[in-house]
Structure formats: C-alpha cells, structure tokens
Amino acid sequence: MLFKYNVSGYLINIMHYVESYKKEFEKNLDCGPPENVTNGKGDVSTPGGTVYLQVATYTCIPSYVVMGNTMRTCQHDGTWSGSVPYCGTVHIHIKCTMTSLISLFVLWS
C-alpha cells in the first residue's frame, strides 16, 4: 500500500523513504562467517561476502558428500538460512550371488 501526504504543497512519498532506509540497512547487514561443516571434513566459501542475500557454499573433501544444505543465504535478520551441514560417506552395498554372476555372464556373452 502506498501512503501519500501533502504537506505545505509538497508531496512526500513515505514508501520511498522506507524503501531507501531498508536498502541501506540491508546493504550493511552482515551475517558474519557461516559455521563450517560439523565434522571438519569439508569447507565453506563465501565469494560474495557475508552480507545480506550473499550465499555460502559448502563442499567436502574427496570421498565425502555434503549431507544437508549445500548452500545457505544471509537473511534479513542477520542469520544464515537452513542449518549447518556435515560431510558424510555414502555406502553402497551390492549383493552378489552365483545366480546374478551367471546372469551377467550370459548377458555379456
């Protein structure tokens, strides 16, 4: 909603001042450095800085994957969105039976 007041012949647009203040506030809002991954097997980078709307990206060392948020955003209240991820391993179990080996041999023959 747009509020306008006419004072002494001048039109003052209150929303203009509110938006101007909001932009200045947000430009200077800093979330501080985001927390690193919880188990120390990765890293977090903030190439755009740690101010409002900038993004923190989480990565893990080789053989680990990010579990949780891979990206978090600096929010208007000075906190990072989401929660701190951790780096975990993914285990793949393959059940190998004689029947499955014979089937593979037949398919590849």
Order of alpha helices (4+ residues) and beta strands (2+ residues): beta-beta-alpha-beta-beta-beta-beta-beta-alpha
